[in-house]
Structure formats: C-alpha cells, structure tokens
Amino acid sequence: MTTLLVVVIFAVAVLGLLVAGLLRSHAEILRTLHDMGYGENRQTSRIELKTRDGVAAPRPNATPARDVMGSTPTGTAMKVGVVNTDHTTLLAFLTTGCTTCRGFWEAFADRDLELPGDQTRLVIVTKGLDQESESLLRELAPSHVPTVATTQAWEDYEVPVSPYFILVDGPSGTTLGEGAAGSWRQVASLLKQAVADAGLTTNPRRHGSTGREREQRADDELAAAGIHPGDPSLYPDPNTVEERDDT
C-alpha cells in the first residue's frame, strides 16, 4: 500500500511538472505572437502599393508627409499644401531626363485624366531647376496640374527612383499607398485599390473638378466672353430685376 501511494505521488508530481512546462511554453508563444502583432484588432493607415517585377519596391519606411515647397517651372516660388487639407494628394515624382517618365508627362497632359477617389489632387514634383532641363520642363509641365521643382521634397520623402508615386491623406497626414510603375494604367489600378482599402470613396472624378479649379474655369469662360472682374453685368441693379409671377 505504501509503495502504491509513493508511485501515485510520483506520477502526480511528474504530471504537475509537465503541465507547468506546457503552460510556460504556451505563455512564451503567446508573448511572441503579441510582440509580432498577432491577436490584435489593429488597422493600418498605410497600404503599400505592390509593384510589378523589375520595378523598384516601395520605400522600406514611410516618412512623415510634408507640404511641398519649391518653384514653378518658370522660377516663381510655390508651395502646395499636402497635410492638414480636406483632400488626398497624389505626389508624382518625375524628372525631365527619365525615359519612363515621358509616358506620365503625356498622360497628365490630359485634362480628363481620372483620379481615384472624390477628392484626389495630382501634384507633379521634379528635382530643382538646377538639376532639370528648364526649357524641357516648361514644355512638359501641364498648365492645369501644379508642378513644383524642388530637390528638397525628394529628400524629405526619401524618393528612391523616378517615376515614383506617393498618395497622402490630407486630414490625417498619413501615406495611403506608394510605389513605382511603368505606366499610368498600372498606377491608377494600384491607387484605386489603396483608396478602397483605406475606406475612402472610390468613385473616380475628372481631374480639374475641385472648387478652385471650377472657379478658374468659370473665370476663363467669362473672360472669353469679354466679361472681366468688375463688369457691371456681374452686379445687376436689384431695382431693374423683373419680378416673376408664378401664379
């Protein structure tokens, strides 16, 4: 009887050690998974754009979004707001000497270019004028697309190659997607997916349909009709307005 009791006690002790070991191992596994980010319901605001084979991969680490400051192709100082805005901004980093960039210059010249999302603004960013062909830049830069010549922006965003694209959410200042591609069709497809993954509206809008741009188009149309700011026809005398009888 004593022998049996000793055997039982020994067996219980061994089982206790085994259970303790399993619990310790399980705790280590859970701690490792937690450190790797598993088991948490977290959402990321940065969706990396995947690139095709042979195209440079996105930056390993996203830099903080910043406003873009530089000059126009003609040398006038220029600043484009990127953060703390109510829209997303697509920064297209192009150069005048890049062969692949030529297709993007041509695509961006189209006033009916479709951009993903309801509030996406296209901004072309080149190197500083001292590193670009000024005459070619003036020829390539579309008049309806903000084009900023600034090497500083390339350094701020740590742009690895050209062409390169970074989509920034203005209200949050976060990078929604980025990457390189060989054609606008590829970029548009990747950006559409990034916008959808970020939960933003994916209905494409025609480039040039922001309030400021609509106002500019209206001014241009009035000027073409010979009506300029201050024209009396823009400020009718209320005493001469006919009353409409809807009865």
Backbone as numpy.savetxt, mean C-alpha at the origin, in Angstrom:
# Nx Ny Nz CAx CAy CAz Cx Cy Cz
2.17 -60.52 51.54 1.34 -59.31 51.54 2.20 -58.06 51.54
3.24 -58.09 52.37 4.15 -56.94 52.43 4.83 -56.72 51.09
5.24 -57.85 50.47 5.90 -57.76 49.16 4.98 -57.13 48.12
3.71 -57.55 48.10 2.73 -57.01 47.14 2.53 -55.52 47.35
2.48 -55.13 48.64 2.30 -53.72 48.94 3.48 -52.89 48.44
4.66 -53.44 48.60 5.87 -52.73 48.13 5.84 -52.59 46.62
5.42 -53.66 45.93 5.34 -53.62 44.46 4.35 -52.57 44.00
3.19 -52.51 44.67 2.17 -51.52 44.29 2.69 -50.11 44.50
3.33 -49.89 45.65 3.86 -48.55 45.94 4.92 -48.16 44.90
5.75 -49.13 44.53 6.79 -48.86 43.54 6.18 -48.53 42.18
5.12 -49.30 41.82 4.46 -49.06 40.53 3.81 -47.68 40.50
3.17 -47.31 41.59 2.54 -45.98 41.67 3.59 -44.88 41.56
4.73 -45.10 42.22 5.79 -44.09 42.17 6.32 -43.93 40.75
6.50 -45.08 40.06 6.98 -45.01 38.67 5.99 -44.29 37.78
4.69 -44.63 37.93 3.66 -43.97 37.13 3.62 -42.47 37.43
3.80 -42.13 38.70 3.82 -40.71 39.06 4.95 -39.96 38.36
6.13 -40.61 38.33 7.26 -39.98 37.64 6.98 -39.84 36.15
6.36 -40.87 35.54 6.05 -40.81 34.11 5.05 -39.68 33.82
4.02 -39.57 34.63 3.01 -38.52 34.44 3.63 -37.14 34.60
4.48 -37.00 35.62 5.14 -35.71 35.84 6.01 -35.35 34.64
6.70 -36.35 34.09 7.54 -36.10 32.92 6.71 -35.70 31.72
5.57 -36.37 31.50 4.70 -36.03 30.38 4.14 -34.62 30.53
3.73 -34.28 31.74 3.19 -32.94 31.98 4.25 -31.87 31.72
5.49 -32.17 32.17 6.57 -31.21 31.95 6.85 -31.05 30.46
6.86 -32.16 29.73 7.10 -32.09 28.29 5.98 -31.33 27.59
4.73 -31.59 28.00 3.58 -30.91 27.40 3.67 -29.40 27.65
4.08 -29.04 28.84 4.20 -27.61 29.17 5.27 -26.95 28.30
6.37 -27.66 28.08 7.44 -27.12 27.24 6.96 -26.94 25.81
6.18 -27.90 25.32 5.65 -27.81 23.95 4.71 -26.62 23.82
3.81 -26.46 24.80 2.88 -25.34 24.77 3.63 -24.00 24.82
4.67 -23.94 25.66 5.43 -22.70 25.77 6.13 -22.38 24.45
6.66 -23.40 23.80 7.34 -23.19 22.51 6.36 -22.72 21.45
5.17 -23.36 21.40 4.15 -22.96 20.42 3.70 -21.54 20.68
3.57 -21.17 21.94 3.15 -19.80 22.28 4.18 -18.79 21.82
5.47 -19.13 22.02 6.53 -18.22 21.60 6.55 -18.07 20.08
6.13 -19.12 19.36 6.10 -19.06 17.90 4.85 -18.37 17.38
3.91 -18.06 18.27 2.71 -17.33 17.86 1.51 -18.20 17.59
1.62 -19.51 17.78 0.48 -20.39 17.56 -0.45 -20.35 18.78
-1.71 -20.63 18.49 -2.68 -20.69 19.56 -3.25 -19.34 19.94
-2.86 -18.28 19.18 -3.37 -16.95 19.47 -4.23 -16.50 18.30
-5.31 -15.83 18.58 -6.19 -15.30 17.56 -5.73 -13.89 17.20
-4.62 -13.82 16.52 -4.05 -12.53 16.18 -4.24 -12.26 14.70
-4.42 -10.99 14.34 -4.55 -10.58 12.96 -3.40 -9.68 12.61
-2.83 -9.86 11.45 -1.73 -9.01 11.02 -2.23 -8.02 10.00
-1.73 -6.81 10.06 -2.16 -5.78 9.12 -1.26 -5.72 7.90
-0.27 -6.59 7.84 0.65 -6.57 6.70 0.52 -7.86 5.93
0.12 -7.78 4.68 -0.02 -8.93 3.82 1.05 -8.84 2.76
1.98 -9.78 2.76 3.07 -9.72 1.81 2.59 -10.14 0.43
3.02 -9.41 -0.58 2.72 -9.78 -1.95 3.73 -10.82 -2.40
3.22 -11.92 -2.93 4.10 -12.97 -3.41 4.55 -12.63 -4.82
5.80 -12.86 -5.12 6.33 -12.54 -6.42 6.57 -13.81 -7.22
6.57 -13.66 -8.53 6.82 -14.81 -9.39 8.31 -15.14 -9.35
8.65 -16.34 -9.86 10.04 -16.79 -9.88 10.89 -15.82 -10.69
12.05 -15.51 -10.17 12.96 -14.62 -10.88 12.80 -13.16 -10.52
11.78 -12.84 -9.72 11.52 -11.46 -9.31 11.94 -11.29 -7.86
12.50 -10.14 -7.55 13.00 -9.89 -6.19 11.90 -10.08 -5.15
12.25 -10.67 -4.04 11.29 -10.90 -2.96 11.06 -9.60 -2.19
9.94 -9.52 -1.44 9.68 -8.32 -0.63 10.77 -8.10 0.40
10.78 -6.89 0.95 11.75 -6.57 2.00 11.57 -7.51 3.18
12.64 -7.92 3.82 12.50 -8.83 4.97 11.76 -8.20 6.13
11.87 -6.89 6.29 11.19 -6.19 7.37 10.57 -4.90 6.83
9.30 -4.69 7.16 8.62 -3.48 6.71 9.07 -2.28 7.55
9.42 -1.21 6.88 9.81 0.01 7.58 8.57 0.83 7.90
8.65 1.73 8.86 7.49 2.59 9.15 7.15 3.44 7.92
5.85 3.58 7.67 5.41 4.40 6.54 5.70 5.87 6.82
6.08 6.59 5.79 6.40 8.01 5.93 5.85 8.77 4.74
5.63 10.07 4.94 5.27 10.93 3.83 6.46 11.02 2.88
6.15 11.30 1.63 7.20 11.37 0.61 7.49 12.83 0.28
8.74 13.22 0.44 9.15 14.60 0.18 10.28 14.61 -0.83
10.18 15.51 -1.80 11.21 15.61 -2.83 10.90 16.76 -3.75
10.96 16.50 -5.05 10.66 17.54 -6.02 9.89 16.95 -7.20
9.23 17.80 -7.94 8.56 17.38 -9.16 9.61 17.15 -10.23
9.24 16.56 -11.37 10.21 16.38 -12.45 10.81 17.69 -12.96
10.15 18.81 -12.69 10.68 20.10 -13.13 11.48 20.80 -12.04
11.62 20.16 -10.86 12.46 20.72 -9.82 11.75 21.48 -8.73
10.42 21.55 -8.77 9.67 22.24 -7.74 9.51 21.35 -6.50
9.70 21.93 -5.32 9.56 21.15 -4.08 8.17 20.55 -3.99
8.09 19.32 -3.48 6.81 18.60 -3.45 6.77 17.67 -2.25
5.60 17.58 -1.64 5.37 16.64 -0.54 4.04 15.93 -0.76
4.05 14.62 -0.59 2.83 13.82 -0.73 2.54 13.14 0.60
1.36 13.38 1.14 0.97 12.74 2.39 0.66 11.27 2.20
1.25 10.42 3.01 1.02 8.98 2.95 0.36 8.48 4.23
0.84 8.96 5.38 0.27 8.56 6.67 -0.72 9.62 7.13
-1.62 9.19 8.03 -2.66 10.08 8.57 -3.53 10.65 7.47
-3.82 9.83 6.46 -4.74 10.20 5.40 -5.95 9.28 5.44
-7.00 9.63 4.71 -8.21 8.80 4.72 -8.25 7.84 3.54
-7.11 7.61 2.89 -7.06 6.71 1.74 -5.79 5.86 1.80
-5.75 4.85 0.96 -4.53 4.06 0.82 -3.68 4.67 -0.30
-2.38 4.47 -0.21 -1.46 5.03 -1.20 -0.61 3.91 -1.78
-0.59 3.82 -3.09 0.28 2.87 -3.77 1.53 3.61 -4.21
2.64 3.32 -3.58 3.92 3.92 -3.94 4.58 3.05 -4.99
4.77 3.61 -6.18 5.41 2.89 -7.28 6.82 3.44 -7.45
7.81 2.66 -7.06 9.19 3.09 -7.14 9.75 2.71 -8.52
9.92 3.71 -9.37 10.40 3.51 -10.74 11.62 4.39 -10.99
12.36 4.06 -12.03 13.47 4.91 -12.46 13.40 5.09 -13.97
14.13 6.06 -14.46 14.14 6.30 -15.90 15.07 5.35 -16.62
15.98 4.72 -15.90 16.94 3.83 -16.54 16.59 2.37 -16.45
15.48 2.04 -15.83 15.06 0.65 -15.64 14.24 0.18 -16.85
14.69 -0.90 -17.49 13.99 -1.40 -18.68 12.60 -1.90 -18.34
12.48 -2.66 -17.24 11.18 -3.19 -16.84 10.23 -2.07 -16.45
10.78 -0.97 -15.95 9.94 0.15 -15.52 9.18 0.78 -16.68
9.70 0.66 -17.90 9.08 1.33 -19.04 7.61 0.89 -19.22
7.34 -0.39 -19.00 5.96 -0.86 -19.13 5.04 -0.21 -18.12
5.55 0.07 -16.91 4.75 0.71 -15.89 4.53 2.19 -16.20
5.56 2.85 -16.72 5.38 4.25 -17.12 4.25 4.36 -18.14
4.23 3.42 -19.08 3.20 3.44 -20.12 1.82 3.13 -19.53
1.77 2.18 -18.60 0.48 1.83 -17.99 -0.07 2.99 -17.18
0.79 3.69 -16.45 0.33 4.78 -15.59 -0.08 6.01 -16.39
0.28 6.06 -17.66 -0.14 7.18 -18.50 -1.62 7.10 -18.85
-2.23 5.93 -18.62 -3.64 5.72 -18.92 -4.49 6.35 -17.82
-5.30 7.34 -18.18 -6.14 8.00 -17.18 -7.24 7.08 -16.65
-7.55 6.02 -17.37 -8.57 5.08 -16.93 -7.99 3.87 -16.21
-6.77 4.00 -15.74 -6.13 2.91 -15.01 -6.95 2.57 -13.77
-7.22 1.28 -13.58 -8.00 0.83 -12.44 -7.09 0.49 -11.27
-7.42 1.04 -10.10 -6.70 0.74 -8.88 -7.61 0.00 -7.92
-7.08 -0.95 -7.15 -7.92 -1.71 -6.22 -8.39 -0.86 -5.06
-9.61 -1.10 -4.62 -10.15 -0.35 -3.49 -10.80 0.94 -3.93
-11.65 1.47 -3.06 -12.37 2.70 -3.38 -11.51 3.93 -3.19
-10.51 3.85 -2.31 -9.72 5.02 -1.96 -8.24 4.69 -2.05
-7.77 4.46 -3.26 -6.35 4.18 -3.46 -5.75 5.23 -4.37
-4.67 5.84 -3.93 -4.00 6.88 -4.70 -2.66 6.38 -5.17
-2.39 6.59 -6.45 -1.11 6.19 -7.04 -0.11 7.33 -6.96
1.09 7.03 -6.48 2.18 8.01 -6.42 3.44 7.35 -6.97
4.04 7.97 -7.97 5.29 7.47 -8.55 6.46 8.11 -7.82
7.41 7.29 -7.40 8.59 7.78 -6.69 9.83 7.37 -7.46
10.61 8.36 -7.90 11.86 8.08 -8.59 13.04 8.47 -7.70
14.23 8.18 -8.16 15.42 8.66 -7.45 15.51 10.18 -7.61
16.39 10.80 -6.86 16.56 12.24 -6.98 16.95 12.66 -8.38
16.71 13.92 -8.72 17.00 14.40 -10.07 18.46 14.25 -10.45
19.33 14.21 -9.44 20.76 14.05 -9.74 21.09 12.62 -10.15
20.14 11.69 -9.98 20.37 10.30 -10.35 19.46 9.84 -11.48
18.66 10.73 -12.01 17.75 10.40 -13.09 18.04 11.26 -14.31
17.53 10.83 -15.45 17.59 11.66 -16.66 16.41 12.63 -16.57
16.69 13.90 -16.31 15.62 14.88 -16.10 14.74 15.02 -17.34
15.35 15.06 -18.50 14.56 15.22 -19.73 13.65 14.02 -19.95
14.17 12.81 -19.71 13.37 11.60 -19.89 12.29 11.52 -18.82
12.61 11.95 -17.60 11.63 11.92 -16.52 10.45 12.84 -16.84
10.75 14.03 -17.36 9.67 14.94 -17.72 8.82 14.37 -18.85
9.45 13.57 -19.69 8.72 12.95 -20.80 7.84 11.80 -20.31
8.35 11.02 -19.37 7.64 9.82 -18.92 6.58 10.10 -17.86
6.80 11.08 -17.00 5.90 11.32 -15.86 4.52 11.74 -16.34
3.46 10.99 -15.99 2.11 11.37 -16.37 1.69 12.65 -15.65
1.02 13.53 -16.34 0.62 14.81 -15.74 -0.42 14.62 -14.65
-1.19 13.52 -14.70 -2.28 13.32 -13.75 -1.89 12.44 -12.57
-0.63 12.00 -12.52 -0.16 11.15 -11.42 0.95 11.88 -10.68
0.84 12.07 -9.36 1.93 12.71 -8.61 3.23 11.93 -8.78
4.28 12.62 -9.22 5.58 11.99 -9.42 6.60 12.77 -8.60
7.23 12.08 -7.65 8.16 12.72 -6.73 9.56 12.16 -6.95
10.50 13.04 -7.19 11.90 12.64 -7.33 12.59 12.80 -5.98
12.95 11.68 -5.35 13.55 11.74 -4.02 14.29 10.44 -3.71
15.58 10.52 -3.58 16.36 9.35 -3.18 16.10 9.02 -1.71
15.77 10.03 -0.92 15.53 9.82 0.50 14.40 8.83 0.75
13.35 8.91 -0.06 12.22 7.98 0.11 12.64 6.54 -0.14
13.53 6.34 -1.10 14.03 4.99 -1.36 14.79 4.45 -0.15
15.52 5.34 0.51 16.27 4.94 1.69 15.33 4.74 2.88
14.34 5.64 3.03 13.40 5.51 4.14 12.63 4.20 4.08
12.22 3.81 2.87 11.44 2.58 2.70 12.32 1.37 2.40
13.62 1.58 2.32 14.58 0.50 2.07 14.17 -0.32 0.85
13.92 0.38 -0.24 13.49 -0.27 -1.48 14.66 -1.05 -2.07
14.49 -2.36 -2.31 15.61 -3.19 -2.77 15.89 -3.12 -4.26
14.83 -2.97 -5.07 14.99 -3.00 -6.53 13.96 -2.07 -7.15
14.06 -1.91 -8.46 13.02 -1.21 -9.21 12.65 -2.08 -10.42
11.37 -2.14 -10.76 10.25 -1.48 -10.08 9.86 -2.20 -8.78
9.35 -1.44 -7.85 8.93 -2.00 -6.56 7.68 -1.24 -6.10
6.78 -1.95 -5.44 5.49 -1.35 -5.07 5.18 -1.60 -3.60
4.71 -0.56 -2.92 4.34 -0.65 -1.52 2.97 -0.01 -1.35
2.02 -0.76 -0.80 0.67 -0.27 -0.57 0.53 0.07 0.90
0.26 1.34 1.21 0.20 1.82 2.58 -1.22 2.25 2.93
-1.70 1.79 4.07 -3.00 2.21 4.58 -2.83 3.52 5.32
-3.46 4.59 4.81 -3.27 5.92 5.37 -3.70 6.07 6.82
-4.93 5.65 7.18 -5.39 5.84 8.56 -4.50 5.17 9.60
-4.01 3.97 9.32 -3.20 3.24 10.30 -1.71 3.39 10.07
-1.32 3.81 8.86 0.10 3.94 8.55 0.82 2.62 8.42
0.08 1.55 8.16 0.70 0.22 8.05 0.83 -0.18 6.58
1.76 -1.08 6.32 1.96 -1.60 4.98 1.02 -2.77 4.75
0.13 -2.64 3.77 -0.83 -3.71 3.48 -0.23 -4.77 2.57
0.67 -4.38 1.72 1.29 -5.33 0.80 2.43 -4.67 0.06
3.34 -5.48 -0.46 4.48 -4.95 -1.18 5.12 -6.03 -2.01
5.93 -5.62 -2.96 6.64 -6.59 -3.77 7.01 -6.04 -5.12
7.67 -6.88 -5.91 8.09 -6.52 -7.26 7.35 -7.41 -8.25
7.21 -6.93 -9.46 6.54 -7.70 -10.50 7.00 -7.20 -11.85
6.68 -7.96 -12.89 7.15 -7.59 -14.22 6.16 -6.83 -15.05
4.88 -6.77 -14.60 3.87 -6.07 -15.37 2.81 -5.51 -14.43
2.06 -4.51 -14.92 1.01 -3.92 -14.11 -0.10 -4.94 -13.82
-0.37 -5.83 -14.75 -1.41 -6.83 -14.53 -1.07 -7.68 -13.30
0.18 -8.07 -13.16 0.59 -8.85 -12.00 0.44 -8.04 -10.71
0.88 -6.80 -10.75 0.78 -5.95 -9.56 -0.68 -5.74 -9.17
-1.54 -5.45 -10.15 -2.95 -5.20 -9.88 -3.60 -6.41 -9.23
-3.26 -7.60 -9.72 -3.83 -8.82 -9.15 -3.38 -9.02 -7.71
-2.10 -8.81 -7.44 -1.57 -8.98 -6.10 -2.15 -7.94 -5.14
-2.28 -6.71 -5.61 -2.82 -5.65 -4.77 -4.29 -5.90 -4.45
-5.03 -6.40 -5.42 -6.44 -6.70 -5.19 -6.58 -7.73 -4.08
-5.72 -8.75 -4.09 -5.75 -9.77 -3.05 -5.37 -9.19 -1.71
-4.35 -8.31 -1.70 -3.91 -7.70 -0.45 -5.00 -6.84 0.16
-5.69 -6.08 -0.68 -6.78 -5.23 -0.20 -7.91 -6.08 0.35
-8.22 -7.18 -0.34 -9.28 -8.07 0.13 -8.89 -8.73 1.45
-7.64 -9.16 1.58 -7.18 -9.79 2.82 -7.21 -8.81 3.98
-7.01 -7.53 3.68 -7.03 -6.51 4.73 -8.44 -6.09 5.10
-9.44 -6.63 4.39 -10.83 -6.31 4.71 -11.28 -4.97 4.18
-10.55 -4.42 3.20 -10.95 -3.14 2.62 -11.83 -3.39 1.41
-12.54 -2.36 0.97 -13.41 -2.49 -0.19 -12.57 -2.82 -1.40
-13.01 -3.80 -2.17 -12.23 -4.24 -3.32 -12.80 -3.77 -4.63
-13.87 -2.96 -4.62 -14.39 -2.46 -5.88 -13.37 -1.52 -6.51
-12.90 -1.81 -7.74 -11.90 -0.94 -8.35 -12.50 0.39 -8.72
-11.71 1.43 -8.64 -12.17 2.73 -9.07 -11.23 3.23 -10.16
-11.75 4.12 -10.96 -10.92 4.70 -12.00 -9.96 5.69 -11.39
-8.70 5.60 -11.81 -7.72 6.55 -11.29 -8.12 7.96 -11.69
-8.02 8.87 -10.74 -8.36 10.25 -11.04 -9.75 10.61 -10.59
-10.34 9.86 -9.63 -11.70 10.13 -9.22 -11.80 10.59 -7.77
-10.70 11.08 -7.18 -10.78 11.63 -5.84 -11.46 12.99 -5.92
-11.91 13.48 -4.76 -12.61 14.76 -4.75 -11.77 15.87 -5.33
-10.50 15.90 -4.97 -9.61 16.95 -5.46 -9.45 16.86 -6.96
-9.33 15.62 -7.48 -9.15 15.45 -8.92 -10.42 15.76 -9.68
-11.60 15.42 -9.11 -12.86 15.78 -9.76 -13.00 17.29 -9.82
-12.59 17.97 -8.75 -12.65 19.42 -8.73 -11.73 20.01 -9.80
-10.54 19.40 -9.96 -9.61 19.89 -10.98 -10.18 19.69 -12.37
-10.82 18.53 -12.61 -11.41 18.30 -13.92 -12.52 19.29 -14.20
-13.32 19.60 -13.17 -14.40 20.57 -13.35 -13.83 21.94 -13.69
-12.74 22.33 -13.03 -12.10 23.62 -13.33 -11.58 23.64 -14.77
-10.99 22.51 -15.19 -10.47 22.43 -16.56 -11.59 22.56 -17.58
-12.71 21.89 -17.30 -13.83 21.95 -18.23 -14.42 23.35 -18.30
-14.50 24.03 -17.15 -15.01 25.41 -17.14 -14.05 26.33 -17.90
-12.74 26.13 -17.69 -11.76 26.97 -18.38 -11.84 26.77 -19.88
-12.07 25.53 -20.30 -12.20 25.26 -21.74 -13.42 25.96 -22.32
-14.44 26.17 -21.47 -15.65 26.87 -21.92 -15.53 28.38 -21.77
-14.36 28.85 -21.36 -14.14 30.28 -21.21 -14.61 30.85 -19.90
-14.88 29.97 -18.91 -15.34 30.41 -17.59 -14.21 30.22 -16.60
-13.76 31.31 -15.99 -12.63 31.28 -15.09 -13.07 31.71 -13.69
-12.23 31.46 -12.66 -12.58 31.88 -11.29 -12.94 33.36 -11.25
-14.05 33.66 -10.56 -14.51 35.03 -10.46 -15.51 35.41 -11.53
-15.76 34.52 -12.49 -16.73 34.83 -13.55 -18.10 35.07 -12.94
-18.80 36.15 -13.34 -20.13 36.46 -12.77 -21.13 35.32 -12.91
-20.95 34.48 -13.94 -21.91 33.38 -14.15 -21.84 32.34 -13.04
-20.72 32.34 -12.31 -20.59 31.39 -11.20 -21.28 31.88 -9.94
-21.67 33.14 -9.92 -22.30 33.73 -8.74 -23.56 34.48 -9.16
-24.62 33.75 -9.53 -25.84 34.39 -10.02 -26.49 35.25 -8.94
-27.12 36.33 -9.40 -27.85 37.22 -8.49 -29.14 36.53 -8.07
-29.35 36.30 -6.79 -30.57 35.59 -6.37 -31.84 36.33 -6.75
-31.74 37.65 -6.95 -32.94 38.42 -7.31 -33.37 38.17 -8.74
-32.47 37.59 -9.55 -32.80 37.36 -10.96 -33.16 35.91 -11.23
-33.10 35.08 -10.21 -33.42 33.67 -10.39 -34.92 33.48 -10.46
-35.36 32.78 -11.48 -36.80 32.58 -11.67 -37.31 31.58 -10.62
-38.48 31.86 -10.11 -39.10 30.93 -9.18 -39.80 29.85 -9.97
-39.64 28.61 -9.53 -40.22 27.46 -10.23 -41.52 27.08 -9.57
-42.55 26.94 -10.37 -43.86 26.56 -9.86 -44.09 25.09 -10.14
-44.06 24.27 -9.07 -44.24 22.81 -9.23 -45.69 22.40 -9.13
-46.60 23.36 -8.96 -48.00 23.00 -8.82 -48.65 22.81 -10.17
